Amino acid sequence: MDQGVTETAKTAPILEARGIHKSFGPKKVLRGIDLSVATADVVAIIGPNGCGKSTFLRCLNLLEHYEAGRVLLKGEVVSEGCPEEHHFTRAEQEQARLVRRHVGMVFQRFHLFPHLTVLQNVMCGPRHVLRLGEQEARGLAETMLRKVGLWEKHPCDPATLSGGQQQRAAIARALAMNPDVLLCDEVTSALDPVMTTEVLKVIRELADEGITMLVVTHDMDFARDTADRVVYMEDGVIAAQGTPEHIFDERPTPGIRRFLEHEPANGTGT
């Protein structure tokens, strides 16, 4: 972790979830999630499929609305739960867009615009959301593509890139918005082992730079070696959390032990 980040800054919450409840029809997916993330923390979220990990990330930056609870960014309430049938006002929609400027997300699928070059994909947010000029946006996009080791592919169409390269381009696009927090939702789940390695290398480098991240992952080596804290979810709740040593070695719960028995260390098994 970046030694320039003070311990005081690291302990100050930058993102908080309080009592998040989310249902899809009669199914309760999240049942009262509380989580506090400090500046420069890297939090790995693990757990069996269907436990609510990805849904939780989507609630944090309002890609999913939730029925109860609240999300705070830098101590300010930025969203609150509402009934499923709630119709969002224009002001609420604008608030959601503002939240997404500060809480970036990288998805399992890359969601790159196929009709734009790699460079143009990364420039989109700075140009159309941050309202930067053409040259400033281009310079920022170049910086981010170089950061993820992809500048040589900047004139290419996304379809000509490998899956790992497309995911790195998606990471560069998220970073170009200069988010306070970066959410990564199983960013290697669609990749083969070689591509997984190249993407996780980028994530580890971002962690070393002190970028605050929540990473949903099935790669236990990544969770053990890179995360400051591991959160284990089960049946829509946080069943355990702590340092990697605490979760994996010192006091694994029966649920964690069962999970680890079926989960390959590098996340590349079926």
Backbone as CSV, one residue per row, in Angstrom:
resi,resn,N_x,N_y,N_z,CA_x,CA_y,CA_z,C_x,C_y,C_z
1,MET,0.834,-1.192,0.000,0.000,0.000,0.000,0.871,1.245,0.000
2,ASP,0.416,2.298,-0.623,1.157,3.541,-0.746,1.514,4.076,0.635
3,GLN,2.817,4.218,0.900,3.251,4.709,2.198,2.906,6.173,2.404
4,GLY,2.572,6.885,1.303,2.194,8.281,1.440,0.817,8.475,2.041
5,VAL,0.030,7.416,2.112,-1.293,7.516,2.706,-1.148,7.351,4.211
6,THR,-1.528,8.362,4.983,-1.346,8.305,6.420,-2.321,7.328,7.049
7,GLU,-1.973,6.843,8.227,-2.861,5.927,8.932,-4.160,6.631,9.316
8,THR,-4.075,7.926,9.630,-5.301,8.663,9.962,-6.245,8.684,8.780
9,ALA,-5.714,8.977,7.579,-6.555,9.014,6.381,-7.138,7.645,6.093
10,LYS,-6.304,6.620,6.322,-6.775,5.276,5.987,-7.921,4.835,6.884
11,THR,-7.987,5.334,8.104,-9.024,4.890,9.012,-10.301,5.705,8.882
12,ALA,-10.251,6.825,8.169,-11.447,7.656,7.990,-12.350,7.011,6.944
13,PRO,-13.626,6.731,7.265,-14.504,6.101,6.264,-14.703,7.008,5.059
14,ILE,-14.525,6.451,3.885,-14.853,7.187,2.669,-16.182,6.709,2.110
15,LEU,-16.495,5.428,2.324,-17.750,4.849,1.837,-18.346,3.988,2.941
16,GLU,-19.643,4.193,3.190,-20.327,3.414,4.221,-21.671,2.927,3.698
17,ALA,-21.973,1.693,4.038,-23.302,1.133,3.799,-23.911,0.832,5.153
18,ARG,-25.148,1.248,5.338,-25.816,1.051,6.620,-27.182,0.403,6.399
19,GLY,-27.287,-0.822,6.861,-28.573,-1.510,6.863,-29.193,-1.702,5.497
20,ILE,-28.377,-2.097,4.500,-28.889,-2.228,3.136,-29.723,-3.509,2.997
21,HIS,-30.966,-3.325,2.562,-31.883,-4.434,2.274,-32.289,-4.339,0.807
22,LYS,-32.257,-5.476,0.129,-32.634,-5.518,-1.281,-33.341,-6.829,-1.572
23,SER,-34.478,-6.739,-2.270,-35.224,-7.929,-2.667,-35.477,-7.896,-4.160
24,PHE,-35.584,-9.069,-4.740,-36.093,-9.223,-6.094,-37.399,-10.000,-5.965
25,GLY,-38.515,-9.266,-5.998,-39.799,-9.907,-5.737,-39.812,-10.451,-4.318
26,PRO,-40.213,-11.716,-4.138,-40.260,-12.277,-2.784,-38.901,-12.697,-2.241
27,LYS,-37.878,-12.734,-3.102,-36.556,-13.198,-2.666,-35.755,-12.060,-2.034
28,LYS,-35.358,-12.222,-0.782,-34.531,-11.244,-0.097,-33.065,-11.542,-0.395
29,VAL,-32.439,-10.635,-1.142,-31.065,-10.852,-1.594,-30.058,-10.258,-0.615
30,LEU,-30.349,-9.071,-0.095,-29.505,-8.435,0.922,-30.362,-8.202,2.155
31,ARG,-29.833,-8.609,3.313,-30.637,-8.584,4.528,-29.925,-7.822,5.636
32,GLY,-29.699,-6.527,5.366,-29.116,-5.669,6.398,-27.596,-5.640,6.352
33,ILE,-27.052,-5.124,5.250,-25.593,-5.070,5.073,-25.052,-3.776,5.671
34,ASP,-24.077,-3.905,6.562,-23.344,-2.773,7.129,-21.871,-2.944,6.783
35,LEU,-21.300,-1.925,6.164,-19.881,-1.998,5.807,-19.313,-0.596,5.752
36,SER,-18.127,-0.439,6.325,-17.417,0.834,6.308,-16.066,0.625,5.651
37,VAL,-15.743,1.483,4.676,-14.500,1.353,3.912,-13.677,2.611,4.103
38,ALA,-12.434,2.455,4.520,-11.551,3.593,4.735,-10.819,3.951,3.453
39,THR,-10.346,5.183,3.389,-9.554,5.632,2.252,-8.340,4.730,2.064
40,ALA,-8.120,4.302,0.822,-6.998,3.460,0.410,-7.147,2.011,0.836
41,ASP,-8.288,1.643,1.410,-8.552,0.242,1.729,-8.781,-0.558,0.446
42,VAL,-8.324,-1.788,0.439,-8.698,-2.754,-0.585,-9.481,-3.852,0.127
43,VAL,-10.767,-3.932,-0.178,-11.655,-4.887,0.474,-12.048,-5.946,-0.541
44,ALA,-11.713,-7.192,-0.267,-12.125,-8.306,-1.108,-13.417,-8.881,-0.547
45,ILE,-14.421,-9.019,-1.411,-15.704,-9.585,-1.007,-15.814,-10.966,-1.624
46,ILE,-15.937,-11.973,-0.771,-15.994,-13.357,-1.230,-17.275,-14.007,-0.727
47,GLY,-17.582,-15.159,-1.266,-18.752,-15.899,-0.827,-19.319,-16.722,-1.955
48,PRO,-20.199,-17.665,-1.645,-20.746,-18.538,-2.684,-21.600,-17.778,-3.676
49,ASN,-21.770,-18.351,-4.850,-22.630,-17.751,-5.863,-24.032,-17.561,-5.296
50,GLY,-24.635,-16.399,-5.622,-26.000,-16.135,-5.193,-26.139,-15.554,-3.803
51,CYS,-25.011,-15.230,-3.158,-25.096,-14.708,-1.786,-25.338,-13.206,-1.734
52,GLY,-25.306,-12.512,-2.892,-25.611,-11.081,-2.917,-24.425,-10.172,-3.148
53,LYS,-23.256,-10.710,-3.450,-22.049,-9.890,-3.591,-22.190,-8.834,-4.690
54,SER,-22.522,-9.285,-5.898,-22.618,-8.357,-7.026,-23.775,-7.379,-6.844
55,THR,-24.884,-7.860,-6.306,-26.024,-6.970,-6.048,-25.637,-5.866,-5.076
56,PHE,-24.858,-6.209,-4.069,-24.411,-5.201,-3.098,-23.601,-4.111,-3.782
57,LEU,-22.656,-4.488,-4.646,-21.875,-3.475,-5.359,-22.774,-2.581,-6.200
58,ARG,-23.739,-3.173,-6.874,-24.627,-2.398,-7.733,-25.497,-1.442,-6.924
59,CYS,-25.830,-1.800,-5.704,-26.574,-0.888,-4.840,-25.711,0.301,-4.410
60,LEU,-24.421,0.072,-4.226,-23.546,1.140,-3.744,-23.467,2.296,-4.726
61,ASN,-23.495,2.011,-6.036,-23.456,3.140,-6.971,-24.771,3.287,-7.745
62,LEU,-25.840,2.759,-7.140,-27.221,3.016,-7.581,-27.540,2.443,-8.954
63,LEU,-26.839,1.398,-9.348,-27.283,0.652,-10.522,-28.465,-0.244,-10.172
64,GLU,-28.612,-0.545,-8.884,-29.810,-1.191,-8.352,-30.340,-0.311,-7.238
65,HIS,-31.650,-0.114,-7.190,-32.191,0.583,-6.029,-32.466,-0.455,-4.955
66,TYR,-32.439,-0.028,-3.721,-32.633,-0.922,-2.594,-33.767,-0.385,-1.730
67,GLU,-34.372,-1.275,-0.945,-35.612,-0.914,-0.252,-35.387,-0.223,1.097
68,ALA,-34.273,-0.506,1.755,-34.035,0.078,3.082,-32.541,0.247,3.283
69,GLY,-32.183,1.241,4.105,-30.794,1.532,4.410,-30.334,2.806,3.747
70,ARG,-29.047,3.043,3.832,-28.478,4.247,3.221,-27.008,4.023,2.892
71,VAL,-26.523,4.830,1.943,-25.116,4.820,1.551,-24.554,6.208,1.789
72,LEU,-23.385,6.265,2.410,-22.710,7.529,2.684,-21.375,7.567,1.962
73,LEU,-21.049,8.717,1.399,-19.768,8.953,0.749,-19.121,10.151,1.411
74,LYS,-17.943,9.961,1.963,-17.230,11.016,2.696,-18.114,11.611,3.793
75,GLY,-18.893,10.763,4.451,-19.726,11.192,5.560,-21.065,11.784,5.183
76,GLU,-21.324,11.958,3.886,-22.580,12.535,3.420,-23.488,11.432,2.881
77,VAL,-24.771,11.480,3.251,-25.734,10.520,2.721,-25.938,10.814,1.237
78,VAL,-25.681,9.822,0.400,-25.834,10.017,-1.046,-26.992,9.207,-1.619
79,SER,-27.499,8.243,-0.872,-28.693,7.525,-1.310,-29.354,6.860,-0.112
80,GLU,-30.668,6.680,-0.226,-31.434,6.008,0.813,-32.405,5.030,0.169
81,GLY,-32.771,4.011,0.928,-33.679,3.004,0.422,-35.048,3.579,0.112
82,CYS,-35.739,2.943,-0.827,-37.070,3.384,-1.219,-37.873,2.174,-1.679
83,PRO,-39.187,2.256,-1.681,-40.002,1.117,-2.109,-39.702,0.708,-3.540
84,GLU,-39.924,-0.556,-3.835,-39.604,-1.083,-5.157,-40.351,-0.352,-6.265
85,GLU,-41.562,0.113,-5.971,-42.370,0.775,-6.991,-42.077,2.269,-7.105
86,HIS,-41.080,2.756,-6.362,-40.762,4.187,-6.353,-40.363,4.671,-7.747
87,HIS,-40.900,5.811,-8.165,-40.521,6.445,-9.429,-39.555,7.584,-9.120
88,PHE,-38.364,7.485,-9.666,-37.325,8.449,-9.323,-37.564,9.788,-10.017
89,THR,-37.416,10.857,-9.238,-37.555,12.200,-9.769,-36.309,12.563,-10.575
90,ARG,-36.405,13.648,-11.307,-35.254,14.107,-12.076,-34.081,14.430,-11.147
91,ALA,-34.378,15.013,-9.981,-33.325,15.336,-9.016,-32.658,14.067,-8.492
92,GLU,-33.437,13.032,-8.249,-32.872,11.765,-7.774,-32.028,11.102,-8.854
93,GLN,-32.463,11.201,-10.100,-31.671,10.644,-11.191,-30.344,11.380,-11.343
94,GLU,-30.382,12.699,-11.166,-29.154,13.485,-11.236,-28.218,13.124,-10.076
95,GLN,-28.799,12.879,-8.899,-27.998,12.465,-7.755,-27.315,11.129,-8.029
96,ALA,-28.040,10.208,-8.667,-27.450,8.909,-9.006,-26.271,9.079,-9.959
97,ARG,-26.412,9.961,-10.934,-25.304,10.209,-11.869,-24.110,10.807,-11.128
98,LEU,-24.382,11.673,-10.162,-23.301,12.276,-9.385,-22.574,11.213,-8.567
99,VAL,-23.346,10.305,-7.954,-22.731,9.220,-7.177,-21.815,8.397,-8.066
100,ARG,-22.264,8.095,-9.292,-21.467,7.239,-10.178,-20.205,7.936,-10.664
101,ARG,-20.171,9.265,-10.613,-18.931,9.972,-10.929,-17.871,9.698,-9.875
102,HIS,-18.302,9.486,-8.637,-17.368,9.322,-7.526,-17.156,7.863,-7.126
103,VAL,-18.098,7.010,-7.499,-17.997,5.585,-7.185,-18.023,4.837,-8.509
104,GLY,-16.840,4.563,-9.046,-16.732,3.921,-10.350,-16.931,2.425,-10.254
105,MET,-17.217,1.803,-11.399,-17.456,0.367,-11.401,-16.890,-0.276,-12.654
106,VAL,-16.264,-1.426,-12.455,-15.787,-2.264,-13.546,-16.561,-3.578,-13.456
107,PHE,-17.151,-3.989,-14.570,-18.106,-5.094,-14.568,-17.453,-6.408,-14.993
108,GLN,-18.204,-7.512,-14.798,-17.764,-8.811,-15.282,-17.584,-8.774,-16.798
109,ARG,-18.579,-8.211,-17.477,-18.485,-8.003,-18.921,-18.005,-6.584,-19.157
110,PHE,-17.322,-6.354,-20.259,-16.517,-5.149,-20.391,-17.337,-3.910,-20.738
111,HIS,-18.446,-4.086,-21.467,-19.347,-2.978,-21.802,-18.624,-1.826,-22.515
112,LEU,-17.657,-2.157,-23.358,-17.018,-1.122,-24.174,-17.921,-0.801,-25.367
113,PHE,-17.874,0.442,-25.821,-18.660,0.840,-26.982,-17.993,0.294,-28.245
114,PRO,-18.659,-0.610,-28.989,-17.987,-1.272,-30.115,-17.695,-0.349,-31.281
115,HIS,-18.429,0.778,-31.389,-18.246,1.674,-32.526,-17.167,2.731,-32.275
116,LEU,-16.550,2.694,-31.085,-15.505,3.652,-30.749,-14.178,2.928,-30.581
117,THR,-13.082,3.631,-30.825,-11.764,3.051,-30.565,-11.553,2.924,-29.060
118,VAL,-10.485,2.225,-28.697,-10.138,2.097,-27.282,-9.935,3.483,-26.667
119,LEU,-9.204,4.345,-27.338,-8.961,5.695,-26.826,-10.274,6.451,-26.655
120,GLN,-11.136,6.385,-27.638,-12.409,7.105,-27.556,-13.287,6.574,-26.425
121,ASN,-13.235,5.258,-26.173,-13.970,4.691,-25.052,-13.532,5.316,-23.736
122,VAL,-12.223,5.455,-23.553,-11.703,5.991,-22.297,-11.964,7.487,-22.193
123,MET,-12.025,8.160,-23.326,-12.273,9.605,-23.318,-13.737,9.959,-23.045
124,CYS,-14.644,9.019,-23.229,-16.075,9.333,-23.172,-16.488,10.026,-21.875
125,GLY,-16.132,9.423,-20.751,-16.525,9.996,-19.470,-15.955,11.383,-19.240
126,PRO,-14.637,11.552,-19.385,-14.066,12.885,-19.218,-14.676,13.937,-20.143
127,ARG,-14.999,13.544,-21.390,-15.562,14.515,-22.332,-17.006,14.857,-22.009
128,HIS,-17.838,13.849,-21.794,-19.282,14.066,-21.726,-19.834,14.200,-20.316
129,VAL,-19.091,13.704,-19.329,-19.551,13.827,-17.941,-18.755,14.895,-17.205
130,LEU,-17.432,14.826,-17.299,-16.600,15.831,-16.638,-16.462,17.116,-17.448
131,ARG,-16.902,17.065,-18.720,-16.889,18.246,-19.598,-15.487,18.782,-19.844
132,LEU,-14.513,17.887,-19.951,-13.160,18.321,-20.271,-13.041,18.596,-21.772
133,GLY,-12.088,19.443,-22.108,-11.815,19.710,-23.513,-11.192,18.498,-24.186
134,GLU,-11.186,18.520,-25.522,-10.698,17.389,-26.298,-9.270,17.008,-25.929
135,GLN,-8.361,17.966,-25.909,-6.963,17.659,-25.644,-6.738,17.200,-24.211
136,GLU,-7.424,17.831,-23.262,-7.266,17.423,-21.864,-7.795,16.011,-21.648
137,ALA,-8.941,15.716,-22.257,-9.520,14.378,-22.129,-8.616,13.336,-22.786
138,ARG,-8.037,13.698,-23.925,-7.149,12.758,-24.610,-5.905,12.486,-23.771
139,GLY,-5.342,13.532,-23.175,-4.169,13.352,-22.331,-4.465,12.476,-21.120
140,LEU,-5.640,12.680,-20.518,-6.038,11.868,-19.373,-6.225,10.410,-19.790
141,ALA,-6.868,10.200,-20.938,-7.086,8.840,-21.424,-5.760,8.148,-21.718
142,GLU,-4.815,8.883,-22.302,-3.502,8.295,-22.575,-2.820,7.878,-21.277
143,THR,-2.897,8.738,-20.265,-2.292,8.411,-18.969,-2.862,7.119,-18.403
144,MET,-4.190,6.977,-18.474,-4.836,5.799,-17.894,-4.552,4.541,-18.714
145,LEU,-4.497,4.669,-20.021,-4.161,3.510,-20.847,-2.718,3.068,-20.624
146,ARG,-1.843,4.019,-20.425,-0.467,3.650,-20.100,-0.397,2.978,-18.730
147,LYS,-1.211,3.439,-17.806,-1.228,2.865,-16.459,-1.589,1.382,-16.490
148,VAL,-2.508,1.016,-17.381,-2.926,-0.386,-17.451,-2.175,-1.155,-18.540
149,GLY,-1.127,-0.539,-19.112,-0.282,-1.214,-20.092,-0.946,-1.451,-21.430
150,LEU,-1.760,-0.474,-21.893,-2.551,-0.715,-23.093,-2.461,0.427,-24.110
151,TRP,-1.532,1.327,-23.941,-1.492,2.483,-24.828,-1.285,2.082,-26.283
152,GLU,-0.531,1.026,-26.523,-0.256,0.643,-27.916,-1.525,0.210,-28.647
153,LYS,-2.598,-0.069,-27.908,-3.856,-0.502,-28.519,-4.859,0.653,-28.653
154,HIS,-4.420,1.878,-28.397,-5.385,2.988,-28.345,-6.141,3.233,-29.651
155,PRO,-5.580,2.952,-30.853,-6.372,3.224,-32.061,-7.262,2.048,-32.468
156,CYS,-7.237,0.964,-31.716,-7.922,-0.265,-32.135,-9.406,-0.243,-31.785
157,ASP,-10.177,-1.039,-32.505,-11.559,-1.306,-32.114,-11.549,-2.335,-30.990
158,PRO,-12.461,-2.222,-30.010,-12.483,-3.169,-28.896,-12.572,-4.627,-29.329
159,ALA,-13.274,-4.899,-30.438,-13.464,-6.288,-30.868,-12.156,-6.958,-31.270
160,THR,-11.122,-6.173,-31.556,-9.845,-6.754,-31.962,-8.963,-7.102,-30.769
161,LEU,-9.398,-6.759,-29.571,-8.612,-6.996,-28.364,-8.972,-8.338,-27.734
162,SER,-8.041,-8.903,-27.008,-8.339,-10.094,-26.212,-9.253,-9.711,-25.052
163,GLY,-9.800,-10.712,-24.399,-10.663,-10.426,-23.255,-9.928,-9.690,-22.149
164,GLY,-8.690,-10.082,-21.878,-7.916,-9.396,-20.850,-7.624,-7.955,-21.212
165,GLN,-7.337,-7.711,-22.496,-7.089,-6.340,-22.941,-8.359,-5.502,-22.856
166,GLN,-9.493,-6.077,-23.214,-10.750,-5.344,-23.099,-11.047,-4.995,-21.640
167,GLN,-10.761,-5.917,-20.731,-11.019,-5.615,-19.325,-10.078,-4.530,-18.813
168,ARG,-8.833,-4.549,-19.266,-7.917,-3.478,-18.874,-8.376,-2.134,-19.435
169,ALA,-8.914,-2.135,-20.654,-9.466,-0.898,-21.211,-10.646,-0.413,-20.366
170,ALA,-11.473,-1.342,-19.901,-12.607,-0.964,-19.051,-12.128,-0.387,-17.727
171,ILE,-11.050,-0.927,-17.186,-10.480,-0.373,-15.949,-9.960,1.038,-16.200
172,ALA,-9.258,1.231,-17.338,-8.761,2.571,-17.682,-9.915,3.554,-17.817
173,ARG,-11.015,3.117,-18.420,-12.182,3.990,-18.574,-12.738,4.412,-17.215
174,ALA,-12.811,3.473,-16.272,-13.299,3.814,-14.939,-12.336,4.757,-14.230
175,LEU,-11.037,4.515,-14.358,-10.048,5.359,-13.693,-10.025,6.773,-14.252
176,ALA,-10.380,6.930,-15.521,-10.357,8.256,-16.143,-11.344,9.219,-15.498
177,MET,-12.326,8.678,-14.765,-13.276,9.533,-14.053,-12.754,9.960,-12.688
178,ASN,-11.542,9.513,-12.340,-10.928,9.836,-11.056,-11.874,9.556,-9.884
179,PRO,-12.381,8.327,-9.788,-13.355,8.027,-8.732,-12.713,8.003,-7.348
180,ASP,-13.514,8.284,-6.334,-13.043,8.156,-4.955,-12.927,6.690,-4.563
181,VAL,-13.810,5.868,-5.116,-13.835,4.435,-4.819,-14.052,3.702,-6.138
182,LEU,-13.345,2.585,-6.311,-13.518,1.762,-7.499,-14.108,0.417,-7.085
183,LEU,-15.247,0.064,-7.679,-15.904,-1.210,-7.432,-15.574,-2.146,-8.582
184,CYS,-15.092,-3.337,-8.270,-14.735,-4.316,-9.289,-15.560,-5.572,-9.074
185,ASP,-16.416,-5.886,-10.037,-17.354,-6.998,-9.883,-16.888,-8.215,-10.673
186,GLU,-16.140,-9.091,-10.004,-15.673,-10.331,-10.622,-15.074,-10.069,-12.003
187,VAL,-14.085,-9.184,-12.013,-13.561,-8.684,-13.286,-12.797,-9.738,-14.077
188,THR,-12.493,-10.890,-13.467,-11.775,-11.936,-14.204,-12.638,-13.160,-14.470
189,SER,-13.928,-13.100,-14.166,-14.763,-14.304,-14.250,-14.930,-14.804,-15.684
190,ALA,-14.797,-13.908,-16.682,-14.986,-14.315,-18.073,-13.663,-14.577,-18.787
191,LEU,-12.555,-14.623,-18.022,-11.230,-14.699,-18.640,-10.554,-16.034,-18.370
192,ASP,-9.651,-16.402,-19.289,-8.857,-17.610,-19.064,-7.721,-17.280,-18.090
193,PRO,-6.973,-18.307,-17.617,-5.950,-18.062,-16.594,-4.900,-17.029,-16.975
194,VAL,-4.456,-17.026,-18.231,-3.431,-16.061,-18.640,-3.980,-14.639,-18.575
195,MET,-5.193,-14.445,-19.108,-5.801,-13.111,-19.078,-6.131,-12.694,-17.655
196,THR,-6.537,-13.652,-16.820,-6.805,-13.358,-15.410,-5.562,-12.797,-14.741
197,THR,-4.419,-13.398,-15.018,-3.171,-12.950,-14.414,-2.853,-11.508,-14.802
198,GLU,-3.040,-11.152,-16.077,-2.692,-9.800,-16.514,-3.638,-8.758,-15.921
199,VAL,-4.916,-9.097,-15.759,-5.860,-8.142,-15.167,-5.606,-7.983,-13.671
200,LEU,-5.378,-9.091,-12.967,-5.116,-8.998,-11.527,-3.810,-8.257,-11.248
201,LYS,-2.849,-8.348,-12.162,-1.619,-7.565,-12.011,-1.932,-6.078,-11.989
202,VAL,-2.830,-5.637,-12.863,-3.236,-4.229,-12.886,-3.937,-3.858,-11.585
203,ILE,-4.852,-4.719,-11.105,-5.575,-4.429,-9.862,-4.603,-4.324,-8.692
204,ARG,-3.623,-5.216,-8.658,-2.632,-5.166,-7.572,-1.816,-3.873,-7.628
205,GLU,-1.471,-3.426,-8.834,-0.719,-2.176,-8.973,-1.558,-0.993,-8.501
206,LEU,-2.851,-1.011,-8.793,-3.724,0.056,-8.309,-3.799,0.042,-6.785
207,ALA,-3.844,-1.153,-6.200,-3.850,-1.265,-4.740,-2.574,-0.668,-4.155
208,ASP,-1.448,-0.942,-4.792,-0.174,-0.403,-4.321,-0.137,1.118,-4.405
209,GLU,-0.915,1.688,-5.327,-0.972,3.145,-5.466,-1.907,3.789,-4.449
210,GLY,-2.620,2.973,-3.678,-3.507,3.519,-2.651,-4.900,3.841,-3.132
211,ILE,-5.337,3.234,-4.237,-6.699,3.458,-4.727,-7.669,2.612,-3.901
212,THR,-8.727,3.254,-3.424,-9.728,2.569,-2.619,-10.556,1.660,-3.510
213,MET,-10.637,0.371,-3.144,-11.337,-0.582,-3.997,-12.137,-1.580,-3.179
214,LEU,-13.299,-1.927,-3.705,-14.061,-3.086,-3.260,-14.069,-4.065,-4.420
215,VAL,-13.563,-5.266,-4.189,-13.371,-6.229,-5.267,-14.126,-7.510,-4.934
216,VAL,-15.188,-7.784,-5.686,-15.848,-9.089,-5.597,-15.007,-10.066,-6.396
217,THR,-14.578,-11.140,-5.747,-13.649,-12.042,-6.422,-13.857,-13.479,-5.989
218,HIS,-13.534,-14.389,-6.899,-13.448,-15.811,-6.590,-11.986,-16.260,-6.557
219,ASP,-11.056,-15.324,-6.642,-9.642,-15.648,-6.615,-9.133,-15.495,-5.189
220,MET,-8.974,-16.620,-4.493,-8.586,-16.574,-3.091,-7.139,-16.129,-2.901
221,ASP,-6.268,-16.409,-3.885,-4.897,-15.911,-3.788,-4.882,-14.383,-3.792
222,PHE,-5.703,-13.792,-4.670,-5.801,-12.328,-4.705,-6.311,-11.800,-3.370
223,ALA,-7.378,-12.405,-2.851,-7.951,-11.946,-1.583,-6.934,-12.049,-0.452
224,ARG,-6.172,-13.120,-0.452,-5.198,-13.334,0.620,-4.012,-12.382,0.507
225,ASP,-3.519,-12.176,-0.710,-2.256,-11.466,-0.891,-2.396,-9.954,-1.038
226,THR,-3.548,-9.483,-1.525,-3.672,-8.073,-1.898,-4.613,-7.291,-1.000
227,ALA,-5.668,-7.928,-0.496,-6.690,-7.200,0.267,-6.185,-6.808,1.650
228,ASP,-6.607,-5.627,2.105,-6.415,-5.242,3.502,-7.421,-5.963,4.397
229,ARG,-8.613,-6.187,3.816,-9.693,-6.816,4.583,-10.478,-7.724,3.659
230,VAL,-10.947,-8.827,4.201,-11.777,-9.767,3.461,-13.155,-9.802,4.111
231,VAL,-14.183,-9.665,3.284,-15.577,-9.738,3.727,-16.177,-11.004,3.146
232,TYR,-16.696,-11.851,4.019,-17.326,-13.092,3.568,-18.838,-12.947,3.688
233,MET,-19.535,-13.063,2.544,-20.992,-12.950,2.523,-21.620,-14.327,2.360
234,GLU,-22.783,-14.470,2.976,-23.510,-15.732,2.919,-24.989,-15.432,3.148
235,ASP,-25.834,-15.876,2.231,-27.285,-15.713,2.378,-27.693,-14.264,2.618
236,GLY,-27.043,-13.337,1.894,-27.461,-11.947,1.942,-26.991,-11.151,3.139
237,VAL,-26.068,-11.703,3.932,-25.523,-10.975,5.072,-24.004,-11.095,5.060
238,ILE,-23.333,-10.203,5.777,-21.900,-10.347,6.003,-21.736,-11.285,7.191
239,ALA,-21.275,-12.491,6.903,-21.146,-13.497,7.952,-19.830,-13.386,8.708
240,ALA,-18.822,-12.797,8.082,-17.522,-12.629,8.739,-16.719,-11.599,7.976
241,GLN,-15.850,-10.886,8.674,-14.913,-9.988,8.019,-13.704,-9.794,8.910
242,GLY,-12.585,-9.494,8.282,-11.348,-9.297,9.020,-10.174,-9.299,8.077
243,THR,-8.976,-9.342,8.633,-7.784,-9.426,7.800,-7.780,-10.768,7.071
244,PRO,-7.031,-10.866,5.972,-6.944,-12.169,5.305,-6.483,-13.286,6.245
245,GLU,-5.544,-12.977,7.118,-5.066,-13.987,8.062,-6.178,-14.446,8.986
246,HIS,-6.975,-13.497,9.451,-8.089,-13.829,10.348,-9.112,-14.704,9.636
247,ILE,-9.471,-14.338,8.423,-10.526,-15.051,7.704,-10.070,-16.430,7.251
248,PHE,-8.858,-16.518,6.697,-8.425,-17.762,6.075,-7.702,-18.709,7.037
249,ASP,-6.988,-18.161,8.016,-6.109,-19.002,8.822,-6.495,-19.089,10.296
250,GLU,-6.803,-17.951,10.906,-6.947,-17.936,12.354,-8.325,-18.388,12.822
251,ARG,-9.384,-17.798,12.227,-10.723,-18.104,12.725,-11.734,-18.254,11.591
252,PRO,-11.471,-19.146,10.643,-12.472,-19.346,9.585,-13.736,-19.979,10.166
253,THR,-14.886,-19.444,9.769,-16.150,-20.010,10.234,-16.426,-21.313,9.488
254,PRO,-17.367,-22.120,9.974,-17.730,-23.324,9.219,-18.166,-23.010,7.790
255,GLY,-18.896,-21.890,7.603,-19.307,-21.505,6.262,-18.121,-21.192,5.370
256,ILE,-17.119,-20.491,5.907,-15.927,-20.180,5.125,-15.174,-21.457,4.773
257,ARG,-15.063,-22.365,5.719,-14.361,-23.617,5.436,-15.059,-24.390,4.322
258,ARG,-16.403,-24.442,4.373,-17.131,-25.140,3.306,-16.912,-24.452,1.968
259,PHE,-16.946,-23.125,1.980,-16.739,-22.348,0.759,-15.357,-22.606,0.175
260,LEU,-14.326,-22.583,1.005,-12.958,-22.755,0.526,-12.705,-24.161,0.006
261,GLU,-13.419,-25.142,0.510,-13.260,-26.508,0.028,-13.651,-26.648,-1.433
262,HIS,-14.579,-25.768,-1.888,-15.088,-25.868,-3.263,-14.566,-24.760,-4.159
263,GLU,-13.777,-23.842,-3.603,-13.323,-22.684,-4.366,-11.839,-22.830,-4.675
264,PRO,-11.465,-22.891,-5.972,-10.025,-22.971,-6.303,-9.301,-21.717,-5.879
265,ALA,-8.048,-21.876,-5.459,-7.288,-20.745,-4.935,-7.196,-19.601,-5.929
266,ASN,-6.983,-19.937,-7.213,-6.786,-18.871,-8.204,-8.063,-18.505,-8.948
267,GLY,-9.193,-19.079,-8.547,-10.461,-18.671,-9.132,-10.673,-19.096,-10.557
268,THR,-9.859,-20.007,-11.077,-9.966,-20.334,-12.489,-10.661,-21.665,-12.729
269,GLY,-11.069,-22.336,-11.668,-11.785,-23.589,-11.843,-13.246,-23.369,-12.113
270,THR,-13.999,-24.447,-12.304,-15.422,-24.328,-12.582,-16.214,-24.551,-11.314
